[in-house]
């Protein structure tokens, strides 16, 4: 009875609850079948928490206060407590409201779709953990809370477990603060959205680290009529990848803004020689290569000539619906007498309306789909061709939605950092 009575009020707040787990809603396109929303237990719990917070604030703003016994005439309610302190029977009411959402959306011809995390990361209320680190920390806190509930039933061990719990909480807080501060540092040197749009007004950067901080990074710098930009994928992800990306970004910035290099092949030569000299690492000793896959471009706004060079990472250009894939003719085996890699630059004449895409391999390597397979570059290229009618910011949303649905179809974790840059001339 109480849950059924709440359905109308619940429907009004569906967008807020869905946004808390990274989804928005839209009308189902005419002639298309709606995508069914499947909520896992973690998402249900997050949305239930948001629903309780919303309900609590609504009550308090209307003059209700907490009390042990419900009293409508004096506006007293025992449910005005934090979600985690509710009895499980009360939490289940909020969970049941959330479980109704997929059916409610279908009844009104709406569907939920994933939103680019850049659009939602500044939300001040609960949000689904986006990275494996956040998820582990969240699960550890939940386990810790359940342990605290159990020890109240055994007073003789309560103090001992309490000390242990405080140490666990402190360790969790230190790990979380370290990762979040590292993320803050990485954000300070990466170009912000305003600067990217100053370089290219019709553009996007889809950037989704696997573990809060990323081994992928992007670079933009405007020098008169020239714009230097790059997508870089460093070995590894998380902390090792982020450390290498910090070094790489600094070296490219030095090459462009201090040494004033304006040829992609020269910038790459400077980058690789400095990285290898700086790290002094031997792959036979470490078992891994401290390298970077990169595509680096220089756009001349006077002539619309794009000069590019790269290692492994491709460059995609779409002209009048036709996609051409460019790969620089550089090979690690192509060395001079000093053992240094030789790089070459190539020039491409672009036209108004052409679109350029730079990316790491995180998108195409993502496992998912019905049969647990990689997304693959052919599917990626076909998808890019299929979204050309949209603006660049909307293309970013479509790309994010596509890879999230691919990943979640088989409940796959994100396996690598994701970086896609799109630019329309």
Order of alpha helices (4+ residues) and beta strands (2+ residues): alpha-alpha-alpha-beta-alpha-beta-beta-alpha-alpha-beta-alpha-alpha-alpha-beta-beta-beta-alpha-alpha-alpha-beta-beta-beta-beta-beta-beta-beta-beta-alpha-alpha-beta
